[in-house]
Amino acid sequence: MTTTTITPARHRQLGDHTWQDDAVCQRTEYNPVDPDLFFPEPDETDKIAAAKVLCGQCPVRRTCLDAALEGGDTHGIRGGMTEEEREPLHEKLAHRLDYSRVNDTIAGRDIHLTQAERRAVIYAAFRHGVTEQRLAWLLKVTEEHAQKKYRELRRAQRNRGLEQNTETSSLMANGDLGRDDFGTAA
């Protein structure tokens, strides 16, 4: 599982495209950026380098990269990375676990979440006593689905406790617990 703790300036909310207004690549009257610069051919190394320099100055670079990954965008330079550089990140995206995104969701922001992050939100909400109604609102699911997720979590915690007790009991019965290599009690 990939865990990150680097916090971007702000996480992109569901349906939010306002971050694009702050992008360095946004073409304006005073910033005549050629959009083709961000869609170079693989052998156009000068264009690639120029696009990466612009991305390096961009205040929403991380948000742009997240948008490209979450949207499955595999074309052009996004977030300062080429298609080839983003490919391994696309493959790992479902396992991304960024706790700043989880915390933002618990705080009530509509953040794009991976499955790992959704599980972390459920666990954090349960640990903090968040109601099933609030969890349903946070995850944009029905209350019944939130209830089901809390039931599954309670069951998993109960079973984990039972498994630990069973392992300890079986080790004691076999005489493996509490003895050193010489067969004496530790």
C-alpha positions in Angstrom: 0.0 0.0 0.0 1.3 3.4 -0.9 1.1 6.0 1.8 1.8 9.6 1.3 1.9 12.5 3.8 2.9 15.3 1.5 0.0 17.8 1.6 -0.8 19.7 -1.6 -1.9 23.3 -1.3 -5.5 22.0 -1.5 -7.1 18.8 -2.5 -9.4 18.9 -5.5 -13.0 18.5 -4.5 -15.5 16.4 -6.5 -16.4 18.3 -9.7 -14.0 21.1 -8.9 -12.1 22.5 -11.8 -11.5 26.0 -10.4 -7.9 25.0 -9.6 -7.2 25.3 -13.4 -7.6 29.0 -13.1 -4.4 29.1 -11.1 -2.4 26.9 -13.4 0.7 28.4 -15.1 -0.2 26.7 -18.4 -3.6 28.5 -18.5 -3.5 30.6 -21.7 -4.4 34.3 -21.2 -3.8 37.6 -23.0 -0.7 38.1 -20.8 0.5 34.5 -20.7 0.5 33.2 -24.3 1.3 29.5 -23.5 1.1 27.2 -26.5 -1.1 24.2 -25.4 0.7 22.0 -27.9 3.8 22.3 -25.6 2.1 19.9 -23.2 1.4 17.3 -25.9 4.9 16.6 -27.4 5.9 13.6 -29.4 8.3 11.3 -27.5 11.3 12.5 -29.4 10.6 16.3 -28.8 12.8 16.6 -25.8 13.0 20.4 -26.0 9.2 20.7 -25.7 9.2 18.2 -22.8 11.8 20.1 -20.9 10.0 23.4 -21.5 6.7 22.0 -20.3 8.3 20.6 -17.2 10.0 24.0 -16.4 6.5 25.6 -16.6 5.0 22.8 -14.4 7.8 23.3 -11.9 6.6 26.9 -11.3 2.9 26.0 -11.0 1.1 26.4 -7.7 -1.4 23.7 -8.5 1.0 21.1 -9.9 0.1 18.4 -7.4 -3.6 19.0 -7.9 -3.1 18.8 -11.7 -1.2 15.5 -11.2 -4.0 14.1 -9.0 -6.7 15.2 -11.5 -4.7 13.4 -14.3 -4.4 10.2 -12.2 -7.9 10.2 -10.9 -9.4 10.9 -14.3 -7.3 8.3 -16.0 -5.6 10.9 -18.2 -2.7 9.2 -20.0 -1.9 11.8 -22.6 0.4 14.8 -22.5 2.4 16.3 -19.6 0.3 16.8 -16.5 1.6 17.7 -13.0 5.1 18.0 -14.3 5.2 14.4 -15.5 5.2 12.7 -18.9 2.8 9.9 -19.8 5.6 7.4 -19.2 6.4 8.9 -15.8 2.8 8.8 -14.7 2.2 5.2 -15.8 3.5 3.5 -12.6 1.4 6.0 -10.6 -1.7 5.1 -12.5 -1.1 1.4 -11.6 -0.6 2.2 -7.9 -3.5 4.7 -7.6 -6.1 2.3 -6.2 -3.7 1.6 -3.3 -2.9 5.2 -2.5 -3.5 6.2 1.1 -2.9 9.8 1.8 -4.0 10.6 5.4 -4.3 14.3 4.6 -7.1 13.4 2.1 -8.7 11.1 4.7 -8.6 14.0 7.3 -10.1 16.4 4.8 -12.9 14.0 4.1 -13.6 13.6 7.8 -13.7 17.4 8.1 -16.4 17.4 5.4 -14.7 18.2 2.2 -15.7 16.3 -1.0 -12.4 14.7 -1.9 -11.7 12.2 -4.6 -10.8 9.0 -2.6 -9.2 5.7 -3.6 -10.6 2.5 -2.2 -7.8 2.4 0.5 -8.7 6.0 1.5 -12.4 5.2 1.7 -11.6 2.3 4.0 -9.4 4.6 6.1 -12.3 7.2 6.3 -14.7 4.5 7.5 -12.2 3.3 10.2 -11.4 6.9 11.3 -15.1 7.8 11.4 -15.8 4.7 13.5 -13.0 5.4 15.9 -14.1 9.1 16.3 -17.7 8.2 16.9 -19.0 9.7 13.7 -22.7 8.7 13.2 -23.8 6.5 10.4 -25.8 9.4 8.9 -22.7 11.6 8.8 -20.5 8.8 7.3 -23.2 8.3 4.6 -23.0 12.0 3.8 -19.2 12.0 3.8 -18.9 9.0 1.4 -21.9 9.9 -0.7 -23.6 6.6 0.0 -26.9 5.6 1.6 -27.3 5.3 5.3 -27.9 1.6 4.9 -24.6 1.2 3.2 -22.9 3.2 6.0 -24.5 0.9 8.5 -23.2 -2.1 6.6 -19.7 -0.7 6.5 -19.8 -0.1 10.3 -21.1 -3.7 10.9 -18.3 -5.1 8.7 -15.7 -3.1 10.6 -17.1 -4.2 14.0 -17.1 -7.8 12.8 -13.6 -7.6 11.5 -12.4 -6.1 14.8 -14.2 -8.8 16.8 -12.8 -11.6 14.6 -9.3 -10.2 14.9 -9.6 -10.4 18.7 -10.9 -13.9 18.5 -8.1 -15.0 16.1 -5.5 -13.6 18.6 -7.1 -15.4 21.5 -7.2 -18.7 19.5 -3.6 -18.4 18.5 -2.5 -17.8 22.1 -4.6 -20.8 23.3 -3.3 -23.2 20.7 0.3 -22.2 21.5 -0.3 -22.8 25.2 -1.9 -26.2 24.4 1.1 -27.2 22.3 3.6 -26.1 25.0 5.2 -23.6 22.6 4.4 -20.5 24.6 6.7 -19.5 27.4 9.5 -22.0 26.9 13.0 -21.3 25.6 15.2 -23.6 23.4 16.0 -25.8 26.4 12.4 -26.6 27.2 12.4 -24.6 30.4 9.9 -22.0 31.3 11.0 -18.6 30.2 
